[in-house]
């Protein structure tokens, strides 16, 4: 599955829409997300940072995110 490059803010909002919630936040870029049935995921990107297709594929593998969710 191919992902388009996206801003981190957009990816985070997509994760929150599919059922992830913010467990805690450290500094301006490290957020620990939780979702029932999934291990916690550390989302460590600044809001304005561009996340490329390969990194998005890795995020998707660990979070259940799909290209359609963006």
PQR file with spaces between the fields and no chain letter, atoms N, CA, C, O and H, PARSE charges and radii, in Angstrom:
ATOM       1  N    UNK     1       0.843   -1.170    0.000 -0.4000 1.5000
ATOM       2  CA   UNK     1       0.000    0.000    0.000 -0.0000 2.0000
ATOM       3  C    UNK     1       0.897    1.244    0.000  0.5500 1.7000
ATOM       4  O    UNK     1       1.815    1.346    0.813 -0.5500 1.4000
ATOM       5  N    UNK     2       0.635    2.173   -0.896 -0.4000 1.5000
ATOM       6  CA   UNK     2       1.422    3.394   -0.990 -0.0000 2.0000
ATOM       7  C    UNK     2       0.770    4.516   -0.190  0.5500 1.7000
ATOM       8  O    UNK     2      -0.437    4.741   -0.275 -0.5500 1.4000
ATOM       9  H    UNK     2      -0.112    2.091   -1.556  0.4000 1.0000
ATOM      10  N    UNK     3       1.572    5.195    0.569 -0.4000 1.5000
ATOM      11  CA   UNK     3       1.108    6.333    1.348 -0.0000 2.0000
ATOM      12  C    UNK     3       1.667    7.612    0.747  0.5500 1.7000
ATOM      13  O    UNK     3       2.822    7.636    0.320 -0.5500 1.4000
ATOM      14  H    UNK     3       2.553    5.012    0.638  0.4000 1.0000
ATOM      15  N    UNK     4       0.878    8.667    0.707 -0.4000 1.5000
ATOM      16  CA   UNK     4       1.429    9.964    0.298 -0.0000 2.0000
ATOM      17  C    UNK     4       2.172   10.588    1.482  0.5500 1.7000
ATOM      18  O    UNK     4       1.836   10.314    2.634 -0.5500 1.4000
ATOM      19  H    UNK     4      -0.059    8.648    1.055  0.4000 1.0000
ATOM      20  N    UNK     5       3.166   11.413    1.212 -0.4000 1.5000
ATOM      21  CA   UNK     5       3.829   12.139    2.294 -0.0000 2.0000
ATOM      22  C    UNK     5       2.786   13.051    2.941  0.5500 1.7000
ATOM      23  O    UNK     5       1.972   13.658    2.244 -0.5500 1.4000
ATOM      24  H    UNK     5       3.439   11.636    0.276  0.4000 1.0000
ATOM      25  N    UNK     6       2.810   13.147    4.259 -0.4000 1.5000
ATOM      26  CA   UNK     6       1.818   13.951    4.988 -0.0000 2.0000
ATOM      27  C    UNK     6       2.465   14.650    6.162  0.5500 1.7000
ATOM      28  O    UNK     6       3.488   14.204    6.682 -0.5500 1.4000
ATOM      29  H    UNK     6       3.471   12.655    4.825  0.4000 1.0000
ATOM      30  N    UNK     7       1.864   15.743    6.574 -0.4000 1.5000
ATOM      31  CA   UNK     7       2.316   16.441    7.778 -0.0000 2.0000
ATOM      32  C    UNK     7       1.974   15.593    8.998  0.5500 1.7000
ATOM      33  O    UNK     7       0.966   14.887    9.014 -0.5500 1.4000
ATOM      34  H    UNK     7       1.033   16.105    6.152  0.4000 1.0000
ATOM      35  N    UNK     8       2.823   15.672   10.015 -0.4000 1.5000
ATOM      36  CA   UNK     8       2.626   14.876   11.225 -0.0000 2.0000
ATOM      37  C    UNK     8       1.292   15.204   11.899  0.5500 1.7000
ATOM      38  O    UNK     8       0.644   14.313   12.448 -0.5500 1.4000
ATOM      39  H    UNK     8       3.642   16.245   10.002  0.4000 1.0000
ATOM      40  N    UNK     9       0.878   16.466   11.863 -0.4000 1.5000
ATOM      41  CA   UNK     9      -0.401   16.860   12.477 -0.0000 2.0000
ATOM      42  C    UNK     9      -1.558   16.095   11.841  0.5500 1.7000
ATOM      43  O    UNK     9      -2.475   15.655   12.534 -0.5500 1.4000
ATOM      44  H    UNK     9       1.404   17.190   11.417  0.4000 1.0000
ATOM      45  N    UNK    10      -1.511   15.939   10.517 -0.4000 1.5000
ATOM      46  CA   UNK    10      -2.577   15.225    9.798 -0.0000 2.0000
ATOM      47  C    UNK    10      -2.583   13.734   10.150  0.5500 1.7000
ATOM      48  O    UNK    10      -3.643   13.130   10.309 -0.5500 1.4000
ATOM      49  H    UNK    10      -0.766   16.296    9.954  0.4000 1.0000
ATOM      50  N    UNK    11      -1.404   13.159   10.268 -0.4000 1.5000
ATOM      51  CA   UNK    11      -1.297   11.736   10.630 -0.0000 2.0000
ATOM      52  C    UNK    11      -1.816   11.517   12.049  0.5500 1.7000
ATOM      53  O    UNK    11      -2.549   10.560   12.299 -0.5500 1.4000
ATOM      54  H    UNK    11      -0.543   13.650   10.139  0.4000 1.0000
ATOM      55  N    UNK    12      -1.440   12.397   12.977 -0.4000 1.5000
ATOM      56  CA   UNK    12      -1.902   12.272   14.361 -0.0000 2.0000
ATOM      57  C    UNK    12      -3.425   12.375   14.430  0.5500 1.7000
ATOM      58  O    UNK    12      -4.059   11.597   15.142 -0.5500 1.4000
ATOM      59  H    UNK    12      -0.845   13.174   12.773  0.4000 1.0000
ATOM      60  N    UNK    13      -4.015   13.313   13.711 -0.4000 1.5000
ATOM      61  CA   UNK    13      -5.475   13.436   13.759 -0.0000 2.0000
ATOM      62  C    UNK    13      -6.148   12.212   13.151  0.5500 1.7000
ATOM      63  O    UNK    13      -7.222   11.817   13.604 -0.5500 1.4000
ATOM      64  H    UNK    13      -3.499   13.945   13.132  0.4000 1.0000
ATOM      65  N    UNK    14      -5.541   11.603   12.136 -0.4000 1.5000
ATOM      66  CA   UNK    14      -6.086   10.370   11.563 -0.0000 2.0000
ATOM      67  C    UNK    14      -6.023    9.235   12.586  0.5500 1.7000
ATOM      68  O    UNK    14      -6.961    8.444   12.691 -0.5500 1.4000
ATOM      69  H    UNK    14      -4.668   11.924   11.768  0.4000 1.0000
ATOM      70  N    UNK    15      -4.932    9.150   13.334 -0.4000 1.5000
ATOM      71  CA   UNK    15      -4.811    8.114   14.359 -0.0000 2.0000
ATOM      72  C    UNK    15      -5.874    8.302   15.449  0.5500 1.7000
ATOM      73  O    UNK    15      -6.465    7.331   15.923 -0.5500 1.4000
ATOM      74  H    UNK    15      -4.170    9.792   13.249  0.4000 1.0000
ATOM      75  N    UNK    16      -6.107    9.545   15.837 -0.4000 1.5000
ATOM      76  CA   UNK    16      -7.123    9.812   16.860 -0.0000 2.0000
ATOM      77  C    UNK    16      -8.519    9.454   16.342  0.5500 1.7000
ATOM      78  O    UNK    16      -9.363    8.993   17.110 -0.5500 1.4000
ATOM      79  H    UNK    16      -5.627   10.333   15.452  0.4000 1.0000
ATOM      80  N    UNK    17      -8.767    9.663   15.046 -0.4000 1.5000
ATOM      81  CA   UNK    17     -10.068    9.314   14.450 -0.0000 2.0000
ATOM      82  C    UNK    17     -10.310    7.809   14.419  0.5500 1.7000
ATOM      83  O    UNK    17     -11.453    7.369   14.546 -0.5500 1.4000
ATOM      84  H    UNK    17      -8.081   10.037   14.422  0.4000 1.0000
ATOM      85  N    UNK    18      -9.247    7.007   14.252 -0.4000 1.5000
ATOM      86  CA   UNK    18      -9.448    5.554   14.153 -0.0000 2.0000
ATOM      87  C    UNK    18      -9.417    4.858   15.515  0.5500 1.7000
ATOM      88  O    UNK    18      -9.417    3.628   15.580 -0.5500 1.4000
ATOM      89  H    UNK    18      -8.319    7.364   14.149  0.4000 1.0000
ATOM      90  N    UNK    19      -9.392    5.631   16.598 -0.4000 1.5000
ATOM      91  CA   UNK    19      -9.539    5.009   17.911 -0.0000 2.0000
ATOM      92  C    UNK    19      -8.372    5.155   18.864  0.5500 1.7000
ATOM      93  O    UNK    19      -8.472    4.724   20.012 -0.5500 1.4000
ATOM      94  H    UNK    19      -9.392    6.630   16.546  0.4000 1.0000
ATOM      95  N    UNK    20      -7.269    5.745   18.433 -0.4000 1.5000
ATOM      96  CA   UNK    20      -6.153    5.983   19.340 -0.0000 2.0000
ATOM      97  C    UNK    20      -6.471    7.191   20.206  0.5500 1.7000
ATOM      98  O    UNK    20      -7.188    8.096   19.779 -0.5500 1.4000
ATOM      99  H    UNK    20      -7.187    6.095   17.500  0.4000 1.0000
ATOM     100  N    UNK    21      -5.935    7.208   21.426 -0.4000 1.5000
ATOM     101  CA   UNK    21      -6.110    8.374   22.294 -0.0000 2.0000
ATOM     102  C    UNK    21      -4.767    8.717   22.931  0.5500 1.7000
ATOM     103  O    UNK    21      -3.887    7.865   23.055 -0.5500 1.4000
ATOM     104  H    UNK    21      -5.352    6.473   21.773  0.4000 1.0000
ATOM     105  N    UNK    22      -4.627    9.963   23.326 -0.4000 1.5000
ATOM     106  CA   UNK    22      -3.389   10.453   23.925 -0.0000 2.0000
ATOM     107  C    UNK    22      -3.291    9.967   25.363  0.5500 1.7000
ATOM     108  O    UNK    22      -4.151   10.268   26.191 -0.5500 1.4000
ATOM     109  H    UNK    22      -5.341   10.655   23.225  0.4000 1.0000
ATOM     110  N    UNK    23      -2.245    9.217   25.651 -0.4000 1.5000
ATOM     111  CA   UNK    23      -2.023    8.710   27.005 -0.0000 2.0000
ATOM     112  C    UNK    23      -1.187    9.713   27.800  0.5500 1.7000
ATOM     113  O    UNK    23      -1.520   10.039   28.939 -0.5500 1.4000
ATOM     114  H    UNK    23      -1.546    8.972   24.979  0.4000 1.0000
ATOM     115  N    UNK    24      -0.096   10.204   27.195 -0.4000 1.5000
ATOM     116  CA   UNK    24       0.719   11.250   27.823 -0.0000 2.0000
ATOM     117  C    UNK    24       1.572   11.922   26.756  0.5500 1.7000
ATOM     118  O    UNK    24       1.769   11.393   25.662 -0.5500 1.4000
ATOM     119  H    UNK    24       0.174    9.940   26.269  0.4000 1.0000
ATOM     120  N    UNK    25       2.068   13.096   27.106 -0.4000 1.5000
ATOM     121  CA   UNK    25       2.868   13.880   26.180 -0.0000 2.0000
ATOM     122  C    UNK    25       4.118   14.360   26.901  0.5500 1.7000
ATOM     123  O    UNK    25       4.044   14.826   28.038 -0.5500 1.4000
ATOM     124  H    UNK    25       1.907   13.526   27.994  0.4000 1.0000
ATOM     125  N    UNK    26       5.273   14.245   26.236 -0.4000 1.5000
ATOM     126  CA   UNK    26       6.540   14.693   26.803 -0.0000 2.0000
ATOM     127  C    UNK    26       7.156   15.681   25.831  0.5500 1.7000
ATOM     128  O    UNK    26       7.489   15.312   24.705 -0.5500 1.4000
ATOM     129  H    UNK    26       5.333   13.865   25.313  0.4000 1.0000
ATOM     130  N    UNK    27       7.312   16.910   26.238 -0.4000 1.5000
ATOM     131  CA   UNK    27       7.878   17.918   25.350 -0.0000 2.0000
ATOM     132  C    UNK    27       6.907   18.257   24.243  0.5500 1.7000
ATOM     133  O    UNK    27       5.694   18.106   24.392 -0.5500 1.4000
ATOM     134  H    UNK    27       7.041   17.210   27.152  0.4000 1.0000
ATOM     135  N    UNK    28       7.456   18.722   23.118 -0.4000 1.5000
ATOM     136  CA   UNK    28       6.586   19.158   22.029 -0.0000 2.0000
ATOM     137  C    UNK    28       6.409   18.097   20.949  0.5500 1.7000
ATOM     138  O    UNK    28       5.580   18.263   20.054 -0.5500 1.4000
ATOM     139  H    UNK    28       8.441   18.846   22.997  0.4000 1.0000
ATOM     140  N    UNK    29       7.176   17.007   21.019 -0.4000 1.5000
ATOM     141  CA   UNK    29       7.078   16.064   19.914 -0.0000 2.0000
ATOM     142  C    UNK    29       6.810   14.621   20.308  0.5500 1.7000
ATOM     143  O    UNK    29       6.420   13.830   19.450 -0.5500 1.4000
ATOM     144  H    UNK    29       7.849   16.872   21.746  0.4000 1.0000
ATOM     145  N    UNK    30       6.997   14.246   21.554 -0.4000 1.5000
ATOM     146  CA   UNK    30       6.800   12.851   21.938 -0.0000 2.0000
ATOM     147  C    UNK    30       5.431   12.669   22.596  0.5500 1.7000
ATOM     148  O    UNK    30       5.157   13.218   23.664 -0.5500 1.4000
ATOM     149  H    UNK    30       7.313   14.889   22.251  0.4000 1.0000
ATOM     150  N    UNK    31       4.587   11.891   21.935 -0.4000 1.5000
ATOM     151  CA   UNK    31       3.257   11.598   22.468 -0.0000 2.0000
ATOM     152  C    UNK    31       3.103   10.085   22.535  0.5500 1.7000
ATOM     153  O    UNK    31       3.423    9.382   21.576 -0.5500 1.4000
ATOM     154  H    UNK    31       4.810   11.446   21.068  0.4000 1.0000
ATOM     155  N    UNK    32       2.620    9.591   23.648 -0.4000 1.5000
ATOM     156  CA   UNK    32       2.340    8.167   23.788 -0.0000 2.0000
ATOM     157  C    UNK    32       0.850    7.984   23.561  0.5500 1.7000
ATOM     158  O    UNK    32       0.022    8.570   24.257 -0.5500 1.4000
ATOM     159  H    UNK    32       2.360   10.162   24.427  0.4000 1.0000
ATOM     160  N    UNK    33       0.524    7.154   22.567 -0.4000 1.5000
ATOM     161  CA   UNK    33      -0.868    6.903   22.216 -0.0000 2.0000
ATOM     162  C    UNK    33      -1.262    5.524   22.704  0.5500 1.7000
ATOM     163  O    UNK    33      -0.432    4.617   22.759 -0.5500 1.4000
ATOM     164  H    UNK    33       1.197    6.678   22.001  0.4000 1.0000
ATOM     165  N    UNK    34      -2.537    5.365   23.061 -0.4000 1.5000
ATOM     166  CA   UNK    34      -3.037    4.065   23.498 -0.0000 2.0000
ATOM     167  C    UNK    34      -4.319    3.739   22.752  0.5500 1.7000
ATOM     168  O    UNK    34      -5.073    4.626   22.353 -0.5500 1.4000
ATOM     169  H    UNK    34      -3.212    6.102   23.016  0.4000 1.0000
ATOM     170  N    UNK    35      -4.546    2.438   22.574 -0.4000 1.5000
ATOM     171  CA   UNK    35      -5.770    1.949   21.931 -0.0000 2.0000
ATOM     172  C    UNK    35      -6.020    0.537   22.462  0.5500 1.7000
ATOM     173  O    UNK    35      -5.097   -0.276   22.506 -0.5500 1.4000
ATOM     174  H    UNK    35      -3.933    1.718   22.898  0.4000 1.0000
ATOM     175  N    UNK    36      -7.238    0.241   22.859 -0.4000 1.5000
ATOM     176  CA   UNK    36      -7.524   -1.105   23.377 -0.0000 2.0000
ATOM     177  C    UNK    36      -7.153   -2.184   22.355  0.5500 1.7000
ATOM     178  O    UNK    36      -7.480   -2.073   21.173 -0.5500 1.4000
ATOM     179  H    UNK    36      -7.988    0.902   22.823  0.4000 1.0000
ATOM     180  N    UNK    37      -6.474   -3.217   22.822 -0.4000 1.5000
ATOM     181  CA   UNK    37      -6.084   -4.326   21.962 -0.0000 2.0000
ATOM     182  C    UNK    37      -4.785   -4.109   21.211  0.5500 1.7000
ATOM     183  O    UNK    37      -4.360   -4.992   20.465 -0.5500 1.4000
ATOM     184  H    UNK    37      -6.208   -3.307   23.782  0.4000 1.0000
ATOM     185  N    UNK    38      -4.137   -2.961   21.382 -0.4000 1.5000
ATOM     186  CA   UNK    38      -2.879   -2.642   20.697 -0.0000 2.0000
ATOM     187  C    UNK    38      -1.849   -2.236   21.737  0.5500 1.7000
ATOM     188  O    UNK    38      -2.205   -1.667   22.768 -0.5500 1.4000
ATOM     189  H    UNK    38      -4.482   -2.244   21.987  0.4000 1.0000
ATOM     190  N    UNK    39      -0.566   -2.522   21.479 -0.4000 1.5000
ATOM     191  CA   UNK    39       0.454   -1.983   22.391 -0.0000 2.0000
ATOM     192  C    UNK    39       0.543   -0.464   22.222  0.5500 1.7000
ATOM     193  O    UNK    39       0.235    0.061   21.152 -0.5500 1.4000
ATOM     194  H    UNK    39      -0.277   -2.985   20.641  0.4000 1.0000
ATOM     195  N    UNK    40       0.963    0.242   23.276 -0.4000 1.5000
ATOM     196  CA   UNK    40       1.123    1.694   23.194 -0.0000 2.0000
ATOM     197  C    UNK    40       2.069    2.044   22.050  0.5500 1.7000
ATOM     198  O    UNK    40       2.977    1.277   21.729 -0.5500 1.4000
ATOM     199  H    UNK    40       1.213   -0.184   24.146  0.4000 1.0000
ATOM     200  N    UNK    41       1.854    3.195   21.444 -0.4000 1.5000
ATOM     201  CA   UNK    41       2.688    3.642   20.332 -0.0000 2.0000
ATOM     202  C    UNK    41       3.220    5.033   20.635  0.5500 1.7000
ATOM     203  O    UNK    41       2.459    5.931   20.995 -0.5500 1.4000
ATOM     204  H    UNK    41       1.117    3.819   21.705  0.4000 1.0000
ATOM     205  N    UNK    42       4.535    5.212   20.488 -0.4000 1.5000
ATOM     206  CA   UNK    42       5.161    6.515   20.703 -0.0000 2.0000
ATOM     207  C    UNK    42       5.200    7.245   19.369  0.5500 1.7000
ATOM     208  O    UNK    42       5.902    6.837   18.444 -0.5500 1.4000
ATOM     209  H    UNK    42       5.153    4.483   20.195  0.4000 1.0000
ATOM     210  N    UNK    43       4.442    8.323   19.281 -0.4000 1.5000
ATOM     211  CA   UNK    43       4.393    9.156   18.082 -0.0000 2.0000
ATOM     212  C    UNK    43       5.345   10.319   18.325  0.5500 1.7000
ATOM     213  O    UNK    43       5.037   11.222   19.103 -0.5500 1.4000
ATOM     214  H    UNK    43       3.871    8.654   20.033  0.4000 1.0000
ATOM     215  N    UNK    44       6.502   10.304   17.663 -0.4000 1.5000
ATOM     216  CA   UNK    44       7.558   11.272   17.993 -0.0000 2.0000
ATOM     217  C    UNK    44       7.897   12.172   16.808  0.5500 1.7000
ATOM     218  O    UNK    44       9.011   12.144   16.285 -0.5500 1.4000
ATOM     219  H    UNK    44       6.752    9.570   17.031  0.4000 1.0000
ATOM     220  N    UNK    45       6.917   12.967   16.399 -0.4000 1.5000
ATOM     221  CA   UNK    45       7.114   13.894   15.294 -0.0000 2.0000
ATOM     222  C    UNK    45       6.582   15.265   15.689  0.5500 1.7000
ATOM     223  O    UNK    45       5.582   15.367   16.399 -0.5500 1.4000
ATOM     224  H    UNK    45       6.012   12.989   16.823  0.4000 1.0000
ATOM     225  N    UNK    46       7.255   16.321   15.227 -0.4000 1.5000
ATOM     226  CA   UNK    46       6.737   17.683   15.411 -0.0000 2.0000
ATOM     227  C    UNK    46       5.574   17.877   14.441  0.5500 1.7000
ATOM     228  O    UNK    46       5.561   17.287   13.361 -0.5500 1.4000
ATOM     229  H    UNK    46       8.068   16.238   14.650  0.4000 1.0000
ATOM     230  N    UNK    47       4.595   18.703   14.824 -0.4000 1.5000
ATOM     231  CA   UNK    47       3.378   18.886   14.032 -0.0000 2.0000
ATOM     232  C    UNK    47       3.639   19.276   12.578  0.5500 1.7000
ATOM     233  O    UNK    47       2.961   18.779   11.678 -0.5500 1.4000
ATOM     234  H    UNK    47       4.605   19.182   15.702  0.4000 1.0000
ATOM     235  N    UNK    48       4.598   20.146   12.337 -0.4000 1.5000
ATOM     236  CA   UNK    48       4.855   20.638   10.978 -0.0000 2.0000
ATOM     237  C    UNK    48       5.796   19.739   10.189  0.5500 1.7000
ATOM     238  O    UNK    48       6.051   20.003    9.014 -0.5500 1.4000
ATOM     239  H    UNK    48       5.149   20.550   13.067  0.4000 1.0000
ATOM     240  N    UNK    49       6.314   18.689   10.806 -0.4000 1.5000
ATOM     241  CA   UNK    49       7.253   17.792   10.144 -0.0000 2.0000
ATOM     242  C    UNK    49       6.542   16.980    9.065  0.5500 1.7000
ATOM     243  O    UNK    49       5.420   16.512    9.257 -0.5500 1.4000
ATOM     244  H    UNK    49       6.107   18.475   11.760  0.4000 1.0000
ATOM     245  N    UNK    50       7.211   16.823    7.939 -0.4000 1.5000
ATOM     246  CA   UNK    50       6.674   16.020    6.831 -0.0000 2.0000
ATOM     247  C    UNK    50       7.101   14.565    7.067  0.5500 1.7000
ATOM     248  O    UNK    50       8.280   14.295    7.293 -0.5500 1.4000
ATOM     249  H    UNK    50       8.123   17.203    7.783  0.4000 1.0000
ATOM     250  N    UNK    51       6.158   13.642    7.016 -0.4000 1.5000
ATOM     251  CA   UNK    51       6.450   12.220    7.186 -0.0000 2.0000
ATOM     252  C    UNK    51       6.346   11.583    5.805  0.5500 1.7000
ATOM     253  O    UNK    51       5.308   11.670    5.149 -0.5500 1.4000
ATOM     254  H    UNK    51       5.199   13.862    6.832  0.4000 1.0000
ATOM     255  N    UNK    52       7.418   10.950    5.376 -0.4000 1.5000
ATOM     256  CA   UNK    52       7.472   10.354    4.046 -0.0000 2.0000
ATOM     257  C    UNK    52       6.737    9.023    3.956  0.5500 1.7000
ATOM     258  O    UNK    52       6.332    8.459    4.972 -0.5500 1.4000
ATOM     259  H    UNK    52       8.261   10.879    5.910  0.4000 1.0000
ATOM     260  N    UNK    53       6.569    8.528    2.738 -0.4000 1.5000
ATOM     261  CA   UNK    53       5.814    7.280    2.516 -0.0000 2.0000
ATOM     262  C    UNK    53       6.376    6.065    3.241  0.5500 1.7000
ATOM     263  O    UNK    53       5.607    5.251    3.754 -0.5500 1.4000
ATOM     264  H    UNK    53       6.899    8.986    1.913  0.4000 1.0000
ATOM     265  N    UNK    54       7.692    5.921    3.297 -0.4000 1.5000
ATOM     266  CA   UNK    54       8.267    4.735    3.953 -0.0000 2.0000
ATOM     267  C    UNK    54       8.048    4.771    5.458  0.5500 1.7000
ATOM     268  O    UNK    54       7.745    3.746    6.068 -0.5500 1.4000
ATOM     269  H    UNK    54       8.317    6.581    2.881  0.4000 1.0000
ATOM     270  N    UNK    55       8.201    5.953    6.060 -0.4000 1.5000
ATOM     271  CA   UNK    55       7.963    6.072    7.500 -0.0000 2.0000
ATOM     272  C    UNK    55       6.481    5.893    7.805  0.5500 1.7000
ATOM     273  O    UNK    55       6.129    5.282    8.814 -0.5500 1.4000
ATOM     274  H    UNK    55       8.447    6.785    5.564  0.4000 1.0000
ATOM     275  N    UNK    56       5.615    6.412    6.954 -0.4000 1.5000
ATOM     276  CA   UNK    56       4.177    6.227    7.149 -0.0000 2.0000
ATOM     277  C    UNK    56       3.802    4.746    7.091  0.5500 1.7000
ATOM     278  O    UNK    56       2.925    4.300    7.830 -0.5500 1.4000
ATOM     279  H    UNK    56       5.900    6.908    6.134  0.4000 1.0000
ATOM     280  N    UNK    57       4.454    3.990    6.227 -0.4000 1.5000
ATOM     281  CA   UNK    57       4.192    2.547    6.148 -0.0000 2.0000
ATOM     282  C    UNK    57       4.566    1.872    7.469  0.5500 1.7000
ATOM     283  O    UNK    57       3.871    0.963    7.923 -0.5500 1.4000
ATOM     284  H    UNK    57       5.167    4.352    5.626  0.4000 1.0000
ATOM     285  N    UNK    58       5.654    2.314    8.080 -0.4000 1.5000
ATOM     286  CA   UNK    58       6.053    1.749    9.379 -0.0000 2.0000
ATOM     287  C    UNK    58       5.051    2.114   10.472  0.5500 1.7000
ATOM     288  O    UNK    58       4.701    1.282   11.308 -0.5500 1.4000
ATOM     289  H    UNK    58       6.219    3.053    7.712  0.4000 1.0000
ATOM     290  N    UNK    59       4.593    3.369   10.456 -0.4000 1.5000
ATOM     291  CA   UNK    59       3.586    3.806   11.441 -0.0000 2.0000
ATOM     292  C    UNK    59       2.326    2.967   11.254  0.5500 1.7000
ATOM     293  O    UNK    59       1.737    2.503   12.230 -0.5500 1.4000
ATOM     294  H    UNK    59       4.878    4.045    9.776  0.4000 1.0000
ATOM     295  N    UNK    60       1.912    2.771   10.006 -0.4000 1.5000
ATOM     296  CA   UNK    60       0.687    2.017    9.701 -0.0000 2.0000
ATOM     297  C    UNK    60       0.778    0.582   10.199  0.5500 1.7000
ATOM     298  O    UNK    60      -0.201    0.041   10.714 -0.5500 1.4000
ATOM     299  H    UNK    60       2.391    3.148    9.212  0.4000 1.0000
ATOM     300  N    UNK    61       1.934   -0.031   10.052 -0.4000 1.5000
ATOM     301  CA   UNK    61       2.115   -1.418   10.484 -0.0000 2.0000
ATOM     302  C    UNK    61       1.884   -1.579   11.984  0.5500 1.7000
ATOM     303  O    UNK    61       1.351   -2.594   12.433 -0.5500 1.4000
ATOM     304  H    UNK    61       2.729    0.409    9.634  0.4000 1.0000
ATOM     305  N    UNK    62       2.286   -0.577   12.750 -0.4000 1.5000
ATOM     306  CA   UNK    62       2.168   -0.652   14.208 -0.0000 2.0000
ATOM     307  C    UNK    62       0.866   -0.091   14.757  0.5500 1.7000
ATOM     308  O    UNK    62       0.543   -0.314   15.924 -0.5500 1.4000
ATOM     309  H    UNK    62       2.719    0.247   12.386  0.4000 1.0000
ATOM     310  N    UNK    63       0.099    0.646   13.920 -0.4000 1.5000
ATOM     311  CA   UNK    63      -1.101    1.320   14.430 -0.0000 2.0000
ATOM     312  C    UNK    63      -2.389    0.924   13.728  0.5500 1.7000
ATOM     313  O    UNK    63      -3.473    1.238   14.220 -0.5500 1.4000
ATOM     314  H    UNK    63       0.361    0.826   12.973  0.4000 1.0000
ATOM     315  N    UNK    64      -2.300    0.245   12.593 -0.4000 1.5000
ATOM     316  CA   UNK    64      -3.515   -0.102   11.851 -0.0000 2.0000
ATOM     317  C    UNK    64      -4.005    1.013   10.946  0.5500 1.7000
ATOM     318  O    UNK    64      -5.115    0.933   10.420 -0.5500 1.4000
ATOM     319  H    UNK    64      -1.419   -0.010   12.193  0.4000 1.0000
ATOM     320  N    UNK    65      -3.203    2.048   10.753 -0.4000 1.5000
ATOM     321  CA   UNK    65      -3.557    3.173    9.893 -0.0000 2.0000
ATOM     322  C    UNK    65      -3.561    2.715    8.426  0.5500 1.7000
ATOM     323  O    UNK    65      -2.712    1.922    8.019 -0.5500 1.4000
ATOM     324  H    UNK    65      -2.301    2.113   11.180  0.4000 1.0000
ATOM     325  N    UNK    66      -4.508    3.211    7.645 -0.4000 1.5000
ATOM     326  CA   UNK    66      -4.507    2.915    6.214 -0.0000 2.0000
ATOM     327  C    UNK    66      -4.458    4.225    5.434  0.5500 1.7000
ATOM     328  O    UNK    66      -4.750    5.288    5.983 -0.5500 1.4000
ATOM     329  H    UNK    66      -5.198    3.856    7.974  0.4000 1.0000
ATOM     330  N    UNK    67      -4.099    4.154    4.180 -0.4000 1.5000
ATOM     331  CA   UNK    67      -3.994    5.365    3.348 -0.0000 2.0000
ATOM     332  C    UNK    67      -5.335    6.082    3.275  0.5500 1.7000
ATOM     333  O    UNK    67      -5.369    7.310    3.188 -0.5500 1.4000
ATOM     334  H    UNK    67      -3.862    3.291    3.734  0.4000 1.0000
ATOM     335  N    UNK    68      -6.429    5.351    3.307 -0.4000 1.5000
ATOM     336  CA   UNK    68      -7.759    5.950    3.268 -0.0000 2.0000
ATOM     337  C    UNK    68      -8.100    6.751    4.519  0.5500 1.7000
ATOM     338  O    UNK    68      -8.969    7.623    4.479 -0.5500 1.4000
ATOM     339  H    UNK    68      -6.402    4.354    3.378  0.4000 1.0000
ATOM     340  N    UNK    69      -7.414    6.459    5.643 -0.4000 1.5000
ATOM     341  CA   UNK    69      -7.671    7.184    6.888 -0.0000 2.0000
ATOM     342  C    UNK    69      -7.121    8.604    6.854  0.5500 1.7000
ATOM     343  O    UNK    69      -7.583    9.479    7.587 -0.5500 1.4000
ATOM     344  H    UNK    69      -6.708    5.751    5.675  0.4000 1.0000
ATOM     345  N    UNK    70      -6.127    8.824    5.991 -0.4000 1.5000
ATOM     346  CA   UNK    70      -5.527   10.156    5.896 -0.0000 2.0000
ATOM     347  C    UNK    70      -6.443   11.036    5.101  0.5500 1.7000
ATOM     348  O    UNK    70      -6.142   12.211    4.890 -0.5500 1.4000
ATOM     349  H    UNK    70      -5.751    8.114    5.396  0.4000 1.0000
